[in-house]
Amino acid sequence: MEWMVWTVPTAVFFSVIAAMLVGMTAWEVVSPSVERKGFLPIATTRGDRLFIGLLSAAYIHLGVVGFTPLSIWLALAASVLWLLVLLRWG
């Protein structure tokens, strides 16, 4: 995969996503979730909130890389914080 430039933040980002998907799958098998209503305008399950959070994380990273001179580590921190808020109260 020489055509891709894998940096440490990129590798960490995708590794965490893979770990979250494996963890959420195991959690869903052990304890199936029920829909609930949080601050999101729709009733969601844990998997729905994870999916919304992963999409949000992608947009946060694209926004930081494309429109600001900020560090990608800051985007990673913002994505993790947003995902935790979304999973807990979303």
RODRENDREN-373594 format. One record per residue (C-alpha): x, y negated, z; residue in one letter; residue number from 1. Coordinates in Angstrom, 2 decimals, m for minus. Layout:
REC/c1/c2/c3/resn/resi
REC/X/Y/Z/A/NUM
...
//
This chain:
REC/c1/c2/c3/resn/resi
REC/0.00/0.00/0.00/M/1
REC/2.73/m2.44/m0.93/E/2
REC/0.25/m4.75/m2.64/W/3
REC/m1.25/m5.63/0.75/M/4
REC/0.59/m7.77/3.24/V/5
REC/m0.21/m6.23/6.62/W/6
REC/0.61/m8.55/9.47/T/7
REC/0.41/m7.62/13.14/V/8
REC/m2.83/m9.60/13.69/P/9
REC/m4.44/m7.88/10.69/T/10
REC/m3.42/m4.44/11.92/A/11
REC/m4.69/m5.23/15.43/V/12
REC/m7.98/m6.54/14.03/F/13
REC/m8.72/m3.45/11.96/F/14
REC/m7.50/m1.06/14.66/S/15
REC/m9.85/m2.64/17.18/V/16
REC/m12.75/m2.39/14.74/I/17
REC/m12.05/1.30/14.18/A/18
REC/m11.80/1.92/17.93/A/19
REC/m15.07/0.07/18.55/M/20
REC/m16.90/2.09/15.91/L/21
REC/m15.64/5.37/17.39/V/22
REC/m16.48/4.23/20.93/G/23
REC/m19.96/2.99/20.04/M/24
REC/m20.70/6.22/18.16/T/25
REC/m19.72/8.30/21.18/A/26
REC/m21.74/6.03/23.50/W/27
REC/m24.80/6.32/21.23/E/28
REC/m24.55/10.12/21.19/V/29
REC/m24.27/10.29/24.99/V/30
REC/m26.82/7.57/25.76/S/31
REC/m29.16/6.52/22.92/P/32
REC/m29.99/2.81/23.04/S/33
REC/m33.38/1.14/23.03/V/34
REC/m34.28/m2.11/21.32/E/35
REC/m34.28/m5.24/23.45/R/36
REC/m34.73/m8.95/22.91/K/37
REC/m31.89/m11.29/23.89/G/38
REC/m30.97/m14.70/22.52/F/39
REC/m31.03/m13.36/18.96/L/40
REC/m34.36/m13.97/17.21/P/41
REC/m34.90/m10.24/16.63/I/42
REC/m35.07/m7.15/18.81/A/43
REC/m31.77/m5.29/18.50/T/44
REC/m30.01/m2.13/19.63/T/45
REC/m26.35/m1.89/20.69/R/46
REC/m25.41/m0.83/17.16/G/47
REC/m27.27/m3.78/15.62/D/48
REC/m25.48/m6.22/17.91/R/49
REC/m22.12/m4.59/17.13/L/50
REC/m22.79/m4.91/13.39/F/51
REC/m23.82/m8.57/13.75/I/52
REC/m20.74/m9.17/15.90/G/53
REC/m18.40/m7.58/13.36/L/54
REC/m19.88/m9.69/10.57/L/55
REC/m19.50/m12.77/12.75/S/56
REC/m15.88/m11.85/13.49/A/57
REC/m15.16/m11.61/9.78/A/58
REC/m16.65/m15.06/9.19/Y/59
REC/m14.73/m16.52/12.14/I/60
REC/m11.48/m15.17/10.69/H/61
REC/m12.29/m16.38/7.18/L/62
REC/m13.15/m19.82/8.54/G/63
REC/m9.92/m20.09/10.51/V/64
REC/m7.74/m18.82/7.67/V/65
REC/m9.48/m20.86/4.99/G/66
REC/m10.26/m24.15/6.67/F/67
REC/m7.98/m24.74/9.65/T/68
REC/m4.27/m24.67/10.44/P/69
REC/m5.00/m22.71/13.64/L/70
REC/m3.34/m19.44/14.51/S/71
REC/m5.06/m16.23/13.52/I/72
REC/m4.53/m15.10/17.13/W/73
REC/m6.97/m17.84/18.14/L/74
REC/m9.48/m16.45/15.66/A/75
REC/m9.00/m12.99/17.17/L/76
REC/m9.59/m14.36/20.68/A/77
REC/m12.70/m16.26/19.55/A/78
REC/m14.02/m13.15/17.79/S/79
REC/m13.53/m10.96/20.86/V/80
REC/m15.20/m13.53/23.11/L/81
REC/m18.13/m13.94/20.72/W/82
REC/m18.53/m10.16/20.39/L/83
REC/m18.60/m9.71/24.18/L/84
REC/m21.24/m12.46/24.54/V/85
REC/m23.28/m11.00/21.70/L/86
REC/m23.16/m7.44/23.04/L/87
REC/m24.08/m8.54/26.56/R/88
REC/m26.75/m11.19/25.98/W/89
REC/m27.61/m10.95/22.29/G/90
//
